[in-house]
């Protein structure tokens, strides 16, 4: 994300880019968002570092003609930016809606993302430095993941 947007605009765009890329089936693009970040989830509370490690997580997502058939709805986004230091934090809620057959779509997962960001040395591009996913509600994940994730645990923040 390289341009002269404010930190608020750039961070908001990054949060939504994750949802857009994932829903489009661009799993490599999702992973690239976390190239310079620590990525935590209930299954990986210790944190994964870098795009390659994060990309392996998405190998478990079922694709239907290249799409996971999901809609990640981001809500309640709060962004706090320190423009002087080039740092930002955000938190938001998410709901994943999944649809593959006549009984669909339906919500299958809901939770929160807690993110941290930094601006590069040139002062233009912002990037993730951390994502912690907290899962609050879990539905039937059988048609979304090849293997169902483990029960909910809050990642270390």
C-alpha positions in Angstrom: 0.0 0.0 0.0 2.3 2.8 -1.3 0.8 6.3 -1.5 0.3 9.5 0.4 -2.8 8.4 2.3 -3.0 9.2 6.0 -2.2 6.5 8.5 -5.9 6.1 9.2 -6.7 5.6 5.6 -3.8 3.2 4.9 -4.5 1.1 8.0 -8.2 0.9 7.2 -7.3 -0.2 3.7 -5.0 -2.9 5.0 -7.6 -4.4 7.3 -10.1 -4.5 4.4 -7.5 -5.8 1.9 -7.2 -9.0 4.1 -10.9 -9.7 3.8 -11.0 -8.8 0.1 -8.0 -11.0 -0.8 -9.2 -14.0 1.2 -12.8 -13.8 -0.2 -11.3 -13.6 -3.7 -9.2 -16.8 -3.1 -5.9 -14.8 -3.3 -4.2 -16.8 -0.6 -0.7 -15.7 -1.7 -1.9 -12.1 -1.5 -3.3 -12.7 2.0 0.1 -14.1 3.1 2.0 -11.2 1.6 0.1 -8.8 3.8 1.9 -10.4 6.8 5.4 -10.6 5.3 6.8 -8.3 8.0 4.4 -9.4 10.7 3.8 -11.8 13.5 0.5 -13.6 12.9 -1.3 -15.2 15.9 -4.4 -17.3 16.1 -5.9 -19.8 18.5 -4.0 -22.6 16.7 -0.8 -20.6 16.6 -0.6 -18.5 19.9 3.2 -18.4 19.7 2.9 -16.5 16.4 4.0 -17.2 12.9 6.5 -14.9 11.2 6.5 -13.9 7.6 4.5 -14.6 4.5 5.7 -18.1 3.9 4.7 -19.4 7.3 1.3 -17.6 7.2 0.6 -19.0 3.7 0.9 -22.6 4.9 -2.1 -21.9 7.3 -4.3 -21.2 4.3 -3.5 -24.5 2.7 -6.3 -25.9 4.8 -9.0 -23.6 3.3 -11.2 -25.4 0.8 -11.5 -23.7 -2.6 -14.4 -24.1 -5.0 -13.3 -23.1 -8.5 -10.6 -20.9 -6.9 -12.9 -19.3 -4.3 -13.4 -20.1 -0.7 -17.1 -18.9 -1.2 -16.8 -16.6 1.8 -17.6 -13.1 2.7 -15.6 -11.7 5.6 -17.6 -8.8 7.1 -15.5 -6.3 9.0 -17.3 -4.2 11.6 -16.7 -1.9 14.6 -13.2 -0.9 13.3 -11.3 1.3 15.6 -7.9 2.7 14.5 -5.4 4.6 16.6 -2.5 6.2 14.7 0.6 7.9 15.9 1.7 9.6 12.6 4.8 11.1 14.2 6.2 7.7 15.2 4.7 5.9 12.2 2.9 3.3 14.3 -0.8 2.3 14.5 -3.1 -0.2 16.1 -6.6 -1.3 15.2 -9.2 -3.7 16.4 -12.4 -4.8 14.8 -15.0 -7.5 14.7 -15.4 -10.0 11.9 -18.0 -12.4 10.7 -17.4 -15.0 8.1 -20.4 -15.9 5.9 -20.0 -19.1 3.8 -22.1 -20.4 1.0 -21.6 -23.5 -1.2 -25.1 -25.0 -1.6 -28.8 -24.3 -1.5 -28.8 -24.2 2.3 -26.3 -21.3 2.2 -25.1 -18.7 2.9 -24.7 -18.8 6.7 -22.4 -17.4 9.3 -19.7 -19.9 10.3 -17.2 -17.9 12.3 -17.1 -14.6 14.3 -14.4 -13.0 16.3 -12.0 -10.1 16.6 -8.8 -8.9 15.0 -6.2 -7.0 17.0 -3.6 -5.5 14.6 -0.5 -3.4 14.8 1.1 -1.5 11.9 4.2 0.5 11.0 5.1 3.0 8.3 8.2 2.2 6.2 11.4 4.4 6.4 10.3 6.4 3.3 7.2 7.4 5.1 4.7 6.3 2.5 3.8 2.6 2.8 2.2 1.1 5.9 2.3 -2.6 6.7 1.1 -5.1 9.3 3.5 -5.8 12.1 1.1 -8.1 14.0 -2.3 -9.7 13.8 -3.9 -11.5 16.7 -7.2 -13.3 15.9 -9.6 -14.0 18.7 -12.4 -16.4 17.9 -15.7 -15.8 19.7 -18.3 -17.9 17.9 -17.8 -21.0 15.8 -20.4 -22.7 13.5 -20.0 -25.6 11.1 -16.6 -25.2 9.5 -16.6 -28.6 7.7 -17.2 -27.1 4.2 -14.7 -24.3 4.7 -11.6 -26.1 6.1 -10.1 -29.4 5.2 -9.6 -30.0 8.9 -11.6 -28.3 11.6 -9.5 -25.9 13.7 -8.9 -26.7 17.4 -11.3 -25.3 20.0 -11.1 -21.6 20.8 -8.2 -20.2 22.7 -7.2 -16.6 23.0 -3.8 -15.9 21.4 -1.1 -14.3 23.5 -1.0 -10.6 22.8 
